[in-house]
Amino acid sequence: MKIIQWFSFLVLISALPAADGAKPGILLMFWNVENYFAPGKDASHNLTPSRFRAKSAGLAKTIFLVSDAFGRQPDLVGLAEVGDAGVLRRLTGGTALRRRGYSFIHYDSPDRRGIDCALLYRNDRLRCLFSKPCHIPDGGGSILPTRDILLSLMEDALSGDTLAVLVNHHPSKIGTGSGMRRALAMERLFSLRDSLLSEGVSRIVAVGDFNDSIEPASGVEPAYSLREGTIKFQGRWEKIDGCPVLEGLSAREHIFDSPYLLEADKSHSGQKPRRTFIGPRYLGGLSDHLPIVLEIQNK
């Protein structure tokens, strides 16, 4: 049954009261948070209880830094490389974020590493009407053992608009056939976009880590010049995190390169993201990716 048919009765509910200090438009943040596992859940990365608490606090602090930089709290935070729902409960309920009113959406995916996509949302500003994990077909009747695309249909309490959000973490470049797997994931993403449009959902945004250079969607204005990448590989910045799908909306896209997230690149020049791990070696940082932030408005 189609999404809109399933949930039309929810869309007809009167709009929620606007949150105190609510601003028009949506501020959306996306971040690959590098192996955010609960202590003891990943043998290859020894995230002890104290290290886990430090990482959780650092992720929360970064969301606060985004709030300070943009003058408003992110309404949506898409995450990649999340281990399970338990770490999200810790992030939203056991850090300084607990008073900011975030709920989360998460499903376990068939990924071999046990990492998933997730979406945090301000429950005083947005209502989740529908969500589901969307598998990636392998072209042969099975599904790829990779991260599902997370689809959420949200209602904006301020405007009453419905917004579809697709959070992605496409297959890596490791292994034979990696390019084909990424192509299948991108094909699936655009198929989901087309299905949503055909069902009457006119406002759609897709964000994620695509493990390949991507062009921003039409309607996305890049608002960066000094740093044009989200990850640094062999001394070169690459932009593999972004927004390749935007329908019925316009957006300014920022790379959030706070000094809090960076360290000196001793092997090359300049700076690089301060990672949590290199292989099994603990470094104490937060991620090998920088977040992106989208200031989204209706067209």
N, C-alpha and C positions, 0 to 999 in steps of 0.2 A: 504494500500500500504506500502511496506517495506521502512524503514528509508533510506537505501542507494539508492533505486530507486527514492525516493522523492527528495533527495538532492545531487544526483551524479553530477549535473551541478555545484553546489557550490564547490564540492571537486576538480573539474577540473580547477577552477580559480587558477591562479598563486599565489604562496605563498606571503603573506604579507611581506613587508620589516621588517627585524628584528628590534626589539626595541633597542634603545640606551642602551648599557651595558647589553644586554640580555645574559643569560647564558644557556647552554644546560640543558636539563632535566626540570622537573616541580616541583615547591615547592607548595605543597597543604596543607592548614590548614583546620581543622574542629573544630567547637566549638558549643556546646549547650549553647546559651546565655541567658537562663532562663527568660522566660516571657518578651521578648522585645516588649512591646506594646507601642503604642502612648498614650500620656496622656489622661486619662478618658476612655480608651477603655476596661479596665479590672477592674470591680468593686471590685474584691477580692485583687487586688494589686494596691495601690494608687501611681502610678508612675506619680507624678505631673510634670508640665513643667520643673521645675528646676531639678528634679530627672531624668527625661528623657534626658535632655541635658547632665547631668553628666554621665549617663550610656553610651550614644552615644559617648561622648568624651573618656570614658574609654575603650570602645570596639576598637575605632580607635587607641588609644595609644597602646593597646595590639598587634594590627597588626604591628605597628611600632616596638615594642619590638621584635617580631618575626623576622622582617626584620633585626634588629641589630644583633640578635643572629645567624642568618644563612647567613648574608652577602648578602642578596638579598630580594627583595620584594616578598611576596607570590603571585604566579600567579593565584591561585584559593583559595577561602575561602568558604567552605561549612558551612552553619549555620542551626541550629535547634532552635525551639521555637521563631520564628519570627511572629509578629502579622499581618503585612500587608506590602504592597509595600511602603507605606508612610514612615515607619521607615527605610527602606533600602535607600530611597531617602535622608533621613536625614543623615544616616550614610555615604553614598558615596558622598553626595553633600554639607552637612552642618557641616562637621567636618574637621580635618586636612587631611582626606583621599581625599578631593575634588581635590587635585592637583596630586594624584597618578593614576588617570585614570581608576578607577574601574567602570564597568557596573554590572548590576545584573539581575538574572533570578529568578522569583517568580511566583507561582500560589496559589490561595486560595484552601485549602483542605477541606474535610468534617469533620475535627476534631471538636469535641464538644467544646473544649477550644478555638478554633479559632487560633491555632498556626500551622505554616507551616515550610517547609524546603526552603532554598534559596541558591543561589550560586553567589558569587561575582567573577568576572574575570577581569584580566588586558586587556583592549581593545587594548593596543598597542602590546600585545603578543599573544592574543588568539582571535579567531573569533568563535562566536556561530553559528553553521550550523543548529542546530535543538534542540528543547527542548519540553518536555511535562511532565505533572504530571501523575504518574502511580498509579491508585487506587489499594487497597488491597482487592481482592475478599474475601467474608466471607464463601465461600464454599456452599452457598445456593442460589446463583443467585443475591445477593446484594453485596454492598461494605461495608467494615468496616468504621465506623465513626472515622477515625484516620488520621494520617498524610500520604499523598501520598509520594511515592518515586519520587524524582525529577531526571529526566533523561535529560542530556545535552550532545550534540555531539559537541566537540570543535575541531578547527583546530589550530595547533601550527604554529605561524608565522615564527619561527626560523627553524624548521625541516620540516614543511609541513605535519607532521603526524596528523592523526585524533585520538582523544581520547574521549571515552565515560566516563562520570562522573555520578555516581548515589549517590545522597545524601539522607540519611535515618534518620528517627526518629521513631523507632518501638514502638508498644503499651507498656504501662507501666505495672508494676506488680500488679496494683490495680484492685480488682474486680474478680469475678468468671470467669473462662475461660481465664485469662490473658495469661497463657502459650500457649494455643491454638492460640490466636490472634498473639502472637509473632512468633509462628511457621508458621502461614499463611503469615505473612509479610516476613519472611526469605525465604519461598518457592517462593514468588513472586519475590524477589530479584534475586534468582538463575535462575528463569525462564526468567527474563529480560536479565541476563547475557547470557544464552544459545541462546536466540533470536538474540542478538547482534552478537555473534560469528557466528551464522548461516548466518547472513546477511553480513558477511565480515568485521565486526569491530573487529580488533584483539587486540586493546589496550583498556583495561577497568579497571576502578578503582571505587570501592564503599567504601564510608566512612559514618560514622554516629554514632548516639546514639542508641544502640540496646537494652537498658534496660535489659541487661543480659550479663554475662561474655561471651566473644567471643575469639576465637583463631584467630590470624592473618593469612591471606591467605599465601599460598606458594609463596615465593618471597618477603615477607615482613620480614625484619630483625629488631627485636626490639632493639632500641638503648637507653635503659634505665635500670637502676639497683636499684638506691636508691628509686625511687618512681614508683611503678608498677601499680598504679590506676589513674583513672581520676575523681572519685567521692568518697566521704567518707561517709559511712553509719554506724551509731552506732559504731564509732571508728575504722572501718576497711576500708581500701582502696579497691575499686573494679574497674576493668577496663571494662567498658561497652561501651566505645567509641573506635572505631578502624576501621580496614580495613579488612573485611573478604573475599573480592573479588579483585583479581589483576590478570589481564591477559595480557601477552605480555610485561610485565614490571617487574622491580625490585624496591624495595623501602626500605629506612631506616625510621623507625617510631619512633618519639620522643613524649614524654609527656612534654608539655611546662608548667613547674612549676615555672614560674617567681615569686619572692617574692611579686610582685605587685598584684598577684591574690590570695594570701594566707593570713591567719591569724592564731593566736594561737588557738588550739583546747582545750578550757578550760574544757570541759566535759571528755575528754580522754587525749591522749598525742600527742605531735607533732603539726602538722599544719593541716589545712583543707582549702578548697576553701572559699573565702569570698563571701557569697551569697548576692543577692539583697534583698531578702525577706526570712523570715521564717514565713510561714502562711501569715497573713496580716501585720506582723511587718517588717518595713523597716530597713535594715541593712547597705545599702549604698555600697555593693560590686557589682561585675559584674555577677557572675554565681556560681552555685553549682558544675559546671563541670570545669575541666581543659581542654584546647585545646590539640589536637594532631596535629603534623606536619609530613608530609611525604615528604622525598626527593626522587623523582621518576626519574628513568632512563629507557631508553629502554634496553631490555635484549641484 
